[in-house]
Amino acid sequence: MRPHLDDEAIEAGRHYFINYVRGRGPLPAFRIGTTPYGIVPVSSLKRWQASTGATGAQRHLPPLLKKLLGYWQKASALAPHLDPAKDPDEVIFRILELDASARSVFVRPVLPYELHLNLFLRTDQQGEIQFAWDVLGAIGQPSWKPRIGGMVFDKNAPRYAFPFVAAEPLSESDPLKVNYIRWIREQTSLEKLRDGYPGGLDALLYHLLSHSAQLEFYRVVINKLVELHIVNKNDVQERVFYGVATEAGAPTPFQMVMTPVPTLSGERPFSEFLLDSELTVNNFAIFQYRDATGSAGESADCGT
């Protein structure tokens, strides 16, 4: 959402998400036989009012979500649901066909709009991009043109052909046999994270965790470089093109964080210096991330 949201707003949103958003909800799941169930408390969005004196996300979320409610209601018609207009026996049969857990994932490629055009690909997604601008207009920000709004999504979404968590059956009492969660948590080198787990892994969870770790560590390191006036704040956002035309001399984000800062890191890349376990004890962001992944890595149900 840069440049429309500044660092303070981004950090406030991140803090709110970490403290209040739970993928499984606030209550523990339970199981009947082999079928897991979850309990998700809900409340009325229309009745949600910000508390007196509320600030930040707590103040702005209720009116923002209410403006987006119409879009979600239209999209909800595409989700499986009970339709009283249809034959009840058919509806129940279709519901019983569904599995309690996901059995497949489809991956949709996405390209920045500028890259799409410069590769001379046929662009017929203008209607989808306009939809993004319409949504921003609906929430009172018609002048915003964030990068995500111009992304071009491929019409094809192939099925992910590899395991979600691990190739072998998951245990309810033991951690993963190949504990890549612990490996990711213990890394102090962005270069090693980018190179990947020794021998390679194809599990979807591994790729998601590795990518999130690289993004989080990069965010911490690059913010420190900006704070030290070593990197220009305007150069932080990753460019679409490198090594062409006016971008010929622009360093990539990876090159920025791998550059040594002699007065602090000596000959070591600054990212390794900052991410070293002894040097990040007081860095709450890194500690928080490692603490979360550490709990998952040692948990018996880390893959369920």
MIDO-514702 format. One record per residue (C-alpha): x, y, z. Coordinates in steps of 0.5 Angstrom, whole numbers, plus 2048, in hexadecimal, padded with zeros to 3 digits. Layout:
+-----+-----+-----+
:   u :   v :   w :
+-----+-----+-----+
:   X :   Y :   Z :
...
+-----+-----+-----+
This chain:
+-----+-----+-----+
:   u :   v :   w :
+-----+-----+-----+
: 800 : 800 : 800 :
: 806 : 805 : 800 :
: 806 : 80B : 7FF :
: 7FF : 80C : 801 :
: 801 : 809 : 808 :
: 807 : 80B : 80C :
: 80B : 807 : 811 :
: 807 : 809 : 817 :
: 801 : 806 : 814 :
: 804 : 800 : 811 :
: 807 : 7FE : 818 :
: 800 : 800 : 81B :
: 7FC : 7FB : 817 :
: 802 : 7F6 : 818 :
: 801 : 7F7 : 81F :
: 7FA : 7F6 : 81F :
: 7FA : 7F0 : 81B :
: 7FF : 7EC : 81F :
: 7FB : 7EE : 825 :
: 7F4 : 7ED : 823 :
: 7F4 : 7E8 : 81D :
: 7F4 : 7E1 : 81E :
: 7F4 : 7DC : 818 :
: 7F0 : 7D7 : 81C :
: 7EC : 7DC : 820 :
: 7ED : 7DD : 828 :
: 7EA : 7D6 : 82A :
: 7ED : 7CF : 829 :
: 7EB : 7CA : 824 :
: 7E8 : 7C4 : 825 :
: 7E7 : 7BD : 822 :
: 7E1 : 7B8 : 821 :
: 7E4 : 7B2 : 81E :
: 7E9 : 7B4 : 819 :
: 7E5 : 7BA : 817 :
: 7E8 : 7C1 : 81A :
: 7E3 : 7C6 : 81C :
: 7E5 : 7CE : 81E :
: 7E0 : 7D3 : 822 :
: 7E1 : 7DA : 81F :
: 7DD : 7DF : 823 :
: 7DA : 7E4 : 81F :
: 7D6 : 7EB : 820 :
: 7D2 : 7F0 : 81C :
: 7D7 : 7F4 : 817 :
: 7D1 : 7F9 : 817 :
: 7D0 : 7FA : 81E :
: 7D8 : 7FB : 81F :
: 7DA : 802 : 822 :
: 7E1 : 804 : 824 :
: 7E2 : 806 : 82B :
: 7E2 : 80D : 82E :
: 7E9 : 80F : 82D :
: 7EB : 809 : 829 :
: 7F1 : 80B : 824 :
: 7F5 : 807 : 81E :
: 7F2 : 801 : 81B :
: 7EC : 800 : 821 :
: 7EA : 807 : 81F :
: 7EA : 806 : 817 :
: 7E8 : 7FF : 816 :
: 7E1 : 7FF : 818 :
: 7DF : 805 : 812 :
: 7E4 : 802 : 80D :
: 7E1 : 7FB : 80E :
: 7DA : 7FD : 80D :
: 7DC : 801 : 807 :
: 7DF : 7FA : 804 :
: 7D9 : 7F6 : 807 :
: 7D5 : 7F6 : 800 :
: 7DB : 7F3 : 7FC :
: 7DB : 7ED : 801 :
: 7D4 : 7EC : 801 :
: 7D4 : 7EC : 7F9 :
: 7DA : 7E7 : 7F9 :
: 7D7 : 7E3 : 7FF :
: 7D2 : 7E0 : 7F9 :
: 7D8 : 7DC : 7F6 :
: 7D9 : 7D8 : 7FD :
: 7D6 : 7D2 : 7FF :
: 7CF : 7D3 : 803 :
: 7C8 : 7D1 : 804 :
: 7C4 : 7D3 : 7FE :
: 7BC : 7D2 : 800 :
: 7BA : 7D3 : 7F9 :
: 7BE : 7CD : 7F7 :
: 7BC : 7C6 : 7F9 :
: 7BE : 7C4 : 800 :
: 7C0 : 7BD : 7FF :
: 7C5 : 7C0 : 7F9 :
: 7C8 : 7C5 : 7FE :
: 7C9 : 7C0 : 803 :
: 7CC : 7BC : 7FF :
: 7D1 : 7C1 : 7FC :
: 7D3 : 7C3 : 803 :
: 7D4 : 7BC : 805 :
: 7D9 : 7BC : 7FF :
: 7DE : 7C1 : 802 :
: 7E4 : 7BF : 806 :
: 7E5 : 7C2 : 80D :
: 7EC : 7C4 : 80B :
: 7EF : 7C7 : 805 :
: 7F1 : 7C1 : 800 :
: 7F4 : 7C5 : 7FA :
: 7F7 : 7CC : 7F9 :
: 7F7 : 7D0 : 7F3 :
: 7FD : 7D5 : 7F1 :
: 7FB : 7DB : 7ED :
: 801 : 7DF : 7EA :
: 801 : 7E7 : 7EA :
: 805 : 7EC : 7E7 :
: 806 : 7F3 : 7E8 :
: 802 : 7F7 : 7E3 :
: 808 : 7FB : 7E0 :
: 80C : 7F4 : 7DF :
: 806 : 7F1 : 7DC :
: 806 : 7F7 : 7D7 :
: 80D : 7F7 : 7D5 :
: 80D : 7F0 : 7D4 :
: 808 : 7F1 : 7CE :
: 803 : 7ED : 7D1 :
: 7FB : 7EE : 7D0 :
: 7F8 : 7F2 : 7D5 :
: 7F1 : 7F1 : 7D6 :
: 7F0 : 7F1 : 7DD :
: 7EF : 7F9 : 7DD :
: 7E8 : 7F7 : 7E0 :
: 7EB : 7F4 : 7E6 :
: 7F0 : 7F9 : 7E7 :
: 7EA : 7FE : 7E7 :
: 7E7 : 7FA : 7EC :
: 7EC : 7FC : 7F1 :
: 7EC : 803 : 7F0 :
: 7E5 : 803 : 7F1 :
: 7E5 : 7FF : 7F7 :
: 7EA : 805 : 7FA :
: 7E5 : 80A : 7F7 :
: 7E0 : 807 : 7FC :
: 7E4 : 807 : 802 :
: 7E6 : 80F : 801 :
: 7EC : 80E : 7FD :
: 7EB : 80F : 7F6 :
: 7F2 : 812 : 7F5 :
: 7F6 : 80C : 7F8 :
: 7F9 : 808 : 7F2 :
: 7FD : 803 : 7F6 :
: 802 : 7FD : 7F3 :
: 7FD : 7F8 : 7F5 :
: 7F7 : 7FB : 7F2 :
: 7FB : 7FA : 7EB :
: 7FD : 7F3 : 7EB :
: 7FB : 7EF : 7E5 :
: 7F8 : 7E8 : 7E8 :
: 7F9 : 7E2 : 7E3 :
: 7F3 : 7DF : 7E1 :
: 7F6 : 7D8 : 7E2 :
: 7F7 : 7D5 : 7E9 :
: 7FA : 7CE : 7E8 :
: 7FA : 7CA : 7EE :
: 800 : 7C9 : 7F3 :
: 803 : 7C2 : 7F2 :
: 807 : 7C2 : 7F8 :
: 805 : 7C0 : 800 :
: 802 : 7C5 : 804 :
: 806 : 7C4 : 80A :
: 80A : 7BE : 809 :
: 80A : 7B8 : 804 :
: 80A : 7B3 : 80A :
: 804 : 7B2 : 80F :
: 803 : 7B7 : 814 :
: 804 : 7B5 : 81B :
: 7FF : 7B8 : 821 :
: 805 : 7B7 : 826 :
: 80B : 7B8 : 822 :
: 80E : 7BE : 81F :
: 810 : 7BE : 817 :
: 815 : 7B9 : 816 :
: 819 : 7BE : 811 :
: 818 : 7C4 : 816 :
: 818 : 7CA : 811 :
: 815 : 7CE : 816 :
: 81A : 7CE : 81B :
: 81F : 7CF : 815 :
: 81C : 7D5 : 813 :
: 81B : 7D8 : 81A :
: 823 : 7D7 : 81B :
: 825 : 7DA : 815 :
: 829 : 7E1 : 816 :
: 82B : 7E1 : 80E :
: 826 : 7E4 : 809 :
: 82B : 7E1 : 804 :
: 82A : 7DA : 807 :
: 822 : 7DB : 807 :
: 822 : 7DD : 800 :
: 827 : 7D7 : 7FE :
: 822 : 7D2 : 801 :
: 822 : 7CC : 806 :
: 828 : 7C7 : 804 :
: 825 : 7C2 : 7FF :
: 81F : 7C6 : 7FE :
: 818 : 7C6 : 800 :
: 811 : 7C6 : 7FC :
: 80C : 7C7 : 802 :
: 808 : 7CD : 801 :
: 808 : 7CE : 809 :
: 810 : 7CF : 808 :
: 810 : 7D4 : 802 :
: 80A : 7D8 : 806 :
: 80F : 7D8 : 80C :
: 815 : 7D9 : 809 :
: 812 : 7DF : 804 :
: 80F : 7E2 : 80B :
: 816 : 7E2 : 80E :
: 819 : 7E5 : 809 :
: 814 : 7EB : 808 :
: 814 : 7EC : 810 :
: 81C : 7EC : 811 :
: 81D : 7F0 : 80B :
: 818 : 7F5 : 80E :
: 81C : 7F5 : 814 :
: 822 : 7F6 : 811 :
: 820 : 7FB : 80B :
: 81D : 7FF : 811 :
: 823 : 800 : 815 :
: 827 : 802 : 80F :
: 822 : 807 : 80D :
: 823 : 809 : 815 :
: 82A : 80A : 814 :
: 82A : 80E : 80E :
: 82D : 808 : 80A :
: 828 : 807 : 805 :
: 823 : 80C : 802 :
: 81C : 80B : 804 :
: 819 : 80C : 7FD :
: 81D : 806 : 7FB :
: 81A : 801 : 800 :
: 814 : 7FF : 7FB :
: 817 : 7FA : 7F6 :
: 817 : 7FC : 7EF :
: 813 : 7F8 : 7E9 :
: 81A : 7F8 : 7E5 :
: 821 : 7F8 : 7E7 :
: 827 : 7F9 : 7E2 :
: 823 : 7FD : 7DD :
: 823 : 804 : 7DA :
: 823 : 809 : 7E0 :
: 823 : 803 : 7E5 :
: 82A : 800 : 7E3 :
: 82D : 802 : 7E9 :
: 828 : 801 : 7EE :
: 829 : 7FC : 7F4 :
: 824 : 7F6 : 7F5 :
: 822 : 7F6 : 7FC :
: 826 : 7EF : 7FD :
: 82C : 7F3 : 7FB :
: 82A : 7F9 : 800 :
: 82A : 7F4 : 806 :
: 830 : 7F0 : 804 :
: 834 : 7F6 : 804 :
: 839 : 7F7 : 80A :
: 839 : 7FD : 80E :
: 840 : 7FD : 810 :
: 83F : 801 : 816 :
: 83A : 7FC : 819 :
: 83B : 7F6 : 816 :
: 842 : 7F6 : 813 :
: 843 : 7F1 : 80D :
: 83C : 7ED : 80F :
: 836 : 7EF : 80B :
: 832 : 7F4 : 80F :
: 82C : 7EF : 80F :
: 830 : 7E9 : 812 :
: 833 : 7EE : 818 :
: 82C : 7F1 : 81A :
: 828 : 7EA : 819 :
: 82D : 7E6 : 81E :
: 82A : 7E3 : 824 :
: 82E : 7E7 : 829 :
: 82D : 7EE : 825 :
: 825 : 7ED : 825 :
: 824 : 7EC : 82C :
: 821 : 7F3 : 82C :
: 81E : 7F3 : 825 :
: 816 : 7F1 : 827 :
: 814 : 7F0 : 820 :
: 819 : 7EB : 81F :
: 818 : 7E8 : 826 :
: 811 : 7E8 : 825 :
: 812 : 7E4 : 81E :
: 816 : 7DF : 820 :
: 812 : 7DE : 827 :
: 80C : 7DC : 822 :
: 810 : 7D8 : 81D :
: 813 : 7D4 : 823 :
: 80D : 7D2 : 826 :
: 80A : 7D0 : 820 :
: 810 : 7CC : 81E :
: 810 : 7C8 : 825 :
: 809 : 7C7 : 825 :
: 806 : 7C0 : 824 :
: 800 : 7C3 : 81F :
: 805 : 7C8 : 81C :
: 803 : 7C5 : 815 :
: 7FB : 7C4 : 816 :
+-----+-----+-----+
